[in-house]
């Protein structure tokens, strides 16, 4: 199964308010579930890292959001 953002090339993506509160129960939530505290959030949105989209981000604690890629294990389970 693909990430809901796999084919979107948006500059910003909205955060899931329910996830932040520990209340999101949607298995395929369309909003970002942000785990990293170093990613910059402005007005409830994160900016997508263009370098990461290209597979070329070398910043260890990048302030931009890296869209998670599905792993082979995730695809076999779903």
Buried (B, 14 or more C-beta within 10 A) or exposed (E): EEEBBEEEEEEEBEBBEBBBEEEBEEEEEEBBEBEEEEBEBEEEBBBBBEBBBEEEBEEEEBEBBBBEEEEEEEEEEE
